Amino acid sequence: MIKNLLISVFISTLIVSSSYAAGSSDSGSSKTKTKYDMAVTHIKAAKNFEKKDKLDKAKKSYLKAQKLLVQSNKNFPNKVDTLNYLGFTTRKLGDFENGEKFYLQGLKIDPKHIGINEYLGELYVATNRHNLAVERLEVLKDCNCKEYDQLKAVIAGEKSKY
């Protein structure tokens, strides 16, 4: 009986001590951010810089995001959201041709991806291919989403939010 009690105490001690070791860190968060997550953080920062007309800072954030997304895409190829943001950052950095390639690669995997269809439509407007932008809008027509309204506004001549 004492032997069983000692074994129970020993096992309980191991479980409790390993729980403490695994559950905390100096930063207050045990969750490790992926390269994709870090890229999204840089993209959000870049968008905020753009709103404040701090374009050099925005460009630097887009470059950081793009590098992280390239690494993420090498480690986990053909993730649609990664391809979407690769297209987005590449387009924001002025490389419309390669941005379009990333978007199209993503659409091969998920033809109805809301973000890709909106951003690709905006790319088509920026490169004077209105008919192709309208095709992207048509894909979004039943999504009941803000991306549809944003692309529709850009096609109508409003400046893109992004």
C-alpha positions as CSV (number, residue, x, y, z in Angstrom):
1,M,0.0,0.0,0.0
2,I,2.8,2.4,0.9
3,K,4.6,1.4,-2.3
4,N,1.5,2.3,-4.4
5,L,1.1,5.6,-2.6
6,L,4.8,6.5,-3.2
7,I,4.4,5.5,-6.9
8,S,1.3,7.7,-7.2
9,V,3.1,10.7,-5.5
10,F,6.1,10.2,-7.8
11,I,3.9,10.1,-11.0
12,S,1.9,13.1,-9.8
13,T,5.1,15.1,-9.2
14,L,6.4,14.3,-12.7
15,I,3.1,15.3,-14.3
16,V,2.9,18.6,-12.4
17,S,6.5,19.5,-12.9
18,S,6.4,18.8,-16.7
19,S,3.2,20.8,-17.0
20,Y,4.9,23.9,-15.5
21,A,7.9,23.5,-17.7
22,A,5.9,23.2,-20.9
23,G,3.4,25.9,-20.1
24,S,5.3,29.1,-19.5
25,S,8.0,31.2,-21.0
26,D,9.7,34.5,-20.3
27,S,7.7,36.3,-23.0
28,G,4.3,35.3,-21.5
29,S,3.3,33.3,-24.5
30,S,4.2,29.7,-25.2
31,K,2.9,29.8,-28.8
32,T,5.5,30.1,-31.4
33,K,4.7,32.3,-34.4
34,T,5.2,30.8,-37.8
35,K,6.9,32.7,-40.6
36,Y,3.4,33.1,-42.2
37,D,2.1,34.7,-38.9
38,M,5.0,37.0,-38.7
39,A,4.5,38.0,-42.4
40,V,0.8,38.9,-41.7
41,T,1.9,41.1,-38.8
42,H,4.3,43.0,-41.2
43,I,1.5,43.3,-43.8
44,K,-0.8,44.8,-41.2
45,A,1.9,47.2,-40.2
46,A,2.6,48.1,-43.8
47,K,-1.1,48.8,-44.4
48,N,-1.2,51.1,-41.4
49,F,1.9,52.9,-42.7
50,E,0.2,53.4,-46.0
51,K,-2.8,55.0,-44.4
52,K,-0.5,57.4,-42.7
53,D,1.3,58.1,-46.0
54,K,4.6,56.7,-44.6
55,L,5.3,54.9,-47.9
56,D,9.0,54.1,-47.2
57,K,8.1,52.4,-43.9
58,A,5.3,50.5,-45.7
59,K,7.7,49.3,-48.4
60,K,10.1,48.0,-45.8
61,S,7.3,46.1,-44.0
62,Y,6.1,44.6,-47.3
63,L,9.7,43.5,-48.1
64,K,10.0,41.8,-44.7
65,A,6.7,40.1,-45.1
66,Q,7.5,39.0,-48.6
67,K,10.8,37.4,-47.5
68,L,9.0,35.5,-44.7
69,L,6.3,34.4,-47.1
70,V,8.9,33.0,-49.6
71,Q,10.4,31.0,-46.7
72,S,7.0,29.8,-45.6
73,N,6.1,28.8,-49.1
74,K,9.3,26.8,-49.4
75,N,8.6,25.0,-46.1
76,F,4.9,24.5,-46.8
77,P,4.3,24.8,-50.5
78,N,1.0,25.7,-52.2
79,K,-0.9,27.0,-49.1
80,V,-3.5,29.3,-50.7
81,D,-3.3,32.0,-48.1
82,T,0.4,32.2,-48.4
83,L,0.1,32.5,-52.2
84,N,-2.5,35.2,-51.7
85,Y,-0.2,37.3,-49.5
86,L,2.8,36.5,-51.8
87,G,0.8,38.0,-54.6
88,F,-0.3,40.9,-52.5
89,T,3.2,41.9,-51.2
90,T,4.8,41.4,-54.6
91,R,2.1,43.6,-56.2
92,K,2.5,46.2,-53.5
93,L,6.2,46.3,-54.2
94,G,5.4,47.1,-57.9
95,D,6.0,43.7,-59.5
96,F,2.6,43.1,-61.0
97,E,3.8,40.3,-63.3
98,N,5.1,38.0,-60.5
99,G,2.2,39.1,-58.2
100,E,-0.2,37.9,-60.8
101,K,1.6,34.5,-61.0
102,F,1.2,33.9,-57.3
103,Y,-2.5,34.8,-57.4
104,L,-3.1,32.5,-60.4
105,Q,-1.2,29.7,-58.7
106,G,-3.5,30.1,-55.7
107,L,-6.6,30.2,-57.8
108,K,-5.6,26.8,-59.3
109,I,-5.9,25.4,-55.8
110,D,-9.0,27.4,-54.7
111,P,-10.7,29.2,-57.6
112,K,-13.2,30.9,-55.3
113,H,-10.7,32.2,-52.7
114,I,-12.1,35.6,-51.7
115,G,-8.9,37.4,-51.0
116,I,-7.1,36.3,-54.2
117,N,-10.1,37.2,-56.4
118,E,-10.3,40.7,-54.9
119,Y,-6.6,41.4,-55.0
120,L,-6.2,39.9,-58.5
121,G,-9.1,42.1,-59.6
122,E,-7.3,45.1,-58.2
123,L,-4.2,44.1,-60.0
124,Y,-6.1,43.9,-63.3
125,V,-7.5,47.4,-62.7
126,A,-4.0,48.7,-62.0
127,T,-2.8,47.1,-65.2
128,N,-5.7,48.4,-67.4
129,R,-7.3,45.0,-67.9
130,H,-10.8,46.0,-66.9
131,N,-12.5,42.9,-68.4
132,L,-10.4,40.5,-66.3
133,A,-11.2,42.6,-63.2
134,V,-14.9,42.2,-63.9
135,E,-14.4,38.4,-64.2
136,R,-12.9,38.4,-60.7
137,L,-15.9,40.5,-59.5
138,E,-18.3,37.9,-61.0
139,V,-16.6,35.1,-59.0
140,L,-17.2,37.2,-55.8
141,K,-20.9,38.2,-56.6
142,D,-22.4,35.6,-54.3
143,C,-19.9,35.8,-51.4
144,N,-21.9,38.4,-49.5
145,C,-18.5,39.9,-48.4
146,K,-16.8,43.3,-48.2
147,E,-14.2,42.1,-50.8
148,Y,-17.0,42.2,-53.4
149,D,-17.9,45.8,-52.5
150,Q,-14.3,46.9,-52.4
151,L,-13.5,45.4,-55.8
152,K,-16.7,46.8,-57.3
153,A,-15.7,50.3,-56.1
154,V,-12.1,49.9,-57.5
155,I,-13.5,48.9,-60.9
156,A,-15.8,51.9,-60.7
157,G,-12.8,54.2,-60.3
158,E,-12.3,54.6,-56.6
159,K,-8.8,54.3,-55.2
160,S,-8.0,50.9,-53.7
161,K,-7.8,50.7,-50.0
162,Y,-4.8,48.5,-50.6
